[in-house]
Amino acid sequence: MTTFVITVPGTFISGITDSERSDLERELASQHTDVSESRGLDLLTLHEGGTFSIRLEVDAPDRYEAELDATRLVSTALEEAGIATSEAPLGPPVVTGIDSDLSLPRDD
């Protein structure tokens, strides 16, 4: 199993309140652990124009599953935070880091 750091972009159509932001960060906190924190990555970054980036960690067998899981996690967290998915459409997820326990063979 590999830990992937996935960035999921999106746009808050009507903005986001401080309360909604806190709720969203709380919902996603368990997916923001050692790998992303050690690299100084913020869980949620708000940009001008209502755009945002969410960075979270997902354990998955491959990149494809990691991206799917990340999108599901963000969608669920938005709903749990009281933000309708139509008010925060998501863009395509991107792998921005990989932490694997696999040992690669050496060329000795």
VMD Tcl script that draws the C-alpha trace (Angstrom):
set ca {
  {0.00 0.00 0.00}
  {1.25 3.48 -0.84}
  {0.39 6.82 0.75}
  {-0.39 9.46 -1.85}
  {-0.68 13.19 -1.21}
  {-3.50 14.33 -3.48}
  {-4.43 17.91 -4.30}
  {-8.09 18.42 -5.15}
  {-8.88 21.86 -6.61}
  {-12.29 23.47 -6.66}
  {-14.25 26.70 -6.57}
  {-16.60 28.02 -3.92}
  {-19.32 29.58 -6.08}
  {-20.85 31.64 -3.25}
  {-17.80 31.90 -1.01}
  {-17.25 30.10 2.28}
  {-17.92 31.25 5.83}
  {-15.42 30.86 8.66}
  {-17.73 28.30 10.25}
  {-17.98 26.24 7.04}
  {-14.21 26.41 6.63}
  {-13.66 25.14 10.19}
  {-16.20 22.35 9.66}
  {-14.57 21.34 6.37}
  {-11.08 21.28 7.89}
  {-12.36 19.24 10.83}
  {-13.97 16.70 8.47}
  {-10.72 16.29 6.54}
  {-8.24 16.50 9.44}
  {-7.73 12.74 9.67}
  {-6.51 12.71 6.05}
  {-3.83 15.35 6.71}
  {-1.07 13.58 8.58}
  {2.69 13.18 8.81}
  {3.56 13.14 5.11}
  {1.83 16.40 4.18}
  {2.56 18.11 7.50}
  {6.27 17.29 7.28}
  {6.33 18.96 3.87}
  {4.58 22.06 5.21}
  {1.44 21.57 3.13}
  {-1.75 23.25 4.29}
  {-4.90 21.14 4.32}
  {-7.04 23.88 2.75}
  {-5.76 26.85 0.80}
  {-8.14 29.57 -0.36}
  {-7.23 31.58 -3.43}
  {-8.67 34.73 -4.99}
  {-11.91 34.33 -6.90}
  {-13.23 31.60 -4.63}
  {-10.89 28.89 -5.85}
  {-9.35 26.48 -3.37}
  {-6.96 23.56 -3.05}
  {-7.35 20.71 -0.59}
  {-4.34 18.51 0.08}
  {-4.92 15.18 1.77}
  {-3.32 11.82 2.14}
  {-4.86 8.63 0.84}
  {-3.59 5.07 1.21}
  {-4.25 3.22 -2.02}
  {-2.75 0.51 -4.21}
  {-2.25 2.90 -7.13}
  {-2.56 6.50 -8.34}
  {-5.98 5.99 -9.95}
  {-7.58 4.63 -6.76}
  {-5.91 7.37 -4.70}
  {-7.40 10.09 -6.90}
  {-10.87 8.50 -6.77}
  {-10.71 8.11 -2.99}
  {-9.54 11.71 -2.54}
  {-12.40 13.06 -4.63}
  {-14.92 10.97 -2.66}
  {-13.45 12.13 0.65}
  {-13.58 15.80 -0.34}
  {-17.13 15.51 -1.69}
  {-18.31 13.83 1.51}
  {-16.51 16.39 3.69}
  {-18.12 19.27 1.79}
  {-21.57 17.78 2.32}
  {-20.85 17.12 6.03}
  {-19.72 20.75 6.39}
  {-23.04 21.90 4.94}
  {-21.66 22.93 1.54}
  {-23.66 21.66 -1.42}
  {-21.54 20.04 -4.12}
  {-23.15 22.37 -6.64}
  {-21.76 25.31 -4.62}
  {-18.21 23.90 -4.66}
  {-17.50 22.05 -7.91}
  {-14.26 20.10 -7.88}
  {-11.56 19.94 -10.51}
  {-9.47 16.91 -11.39}
  {-7.33 15.60 -8.53}
  {-3.55 15.56 -8.89}
  {-0.93 13.44 -7.14}
  {1.47 15.87 -5.50}
  {3.43 13.43 -3.34}
  {4.06 9.73 -2.80}
  {5.34 7.93 0.29}
  {5.87 4.22 -0.25}
  {7.23 1.50 2.00}
  {8.32 -0.48 -1.03}
  {12.00 -1.21 -1.35}
  {13.40 -0.91 -4.81}
  {16.09 -3.35 -5.93}
  {19.58 -1.91 -6.02}
  {21.84 -2.07 -9.07}
  {24.96 -3.27 -7.20}
}
mol new
graphics top color blue
foreach p $ca { graphics top sphere $p radius 0.5 }
foreach p [lrange $ca 0 end-1] q [lrange $ca 1 end] { graphics top cylinder $p $q radius 0.2 }
display resetview
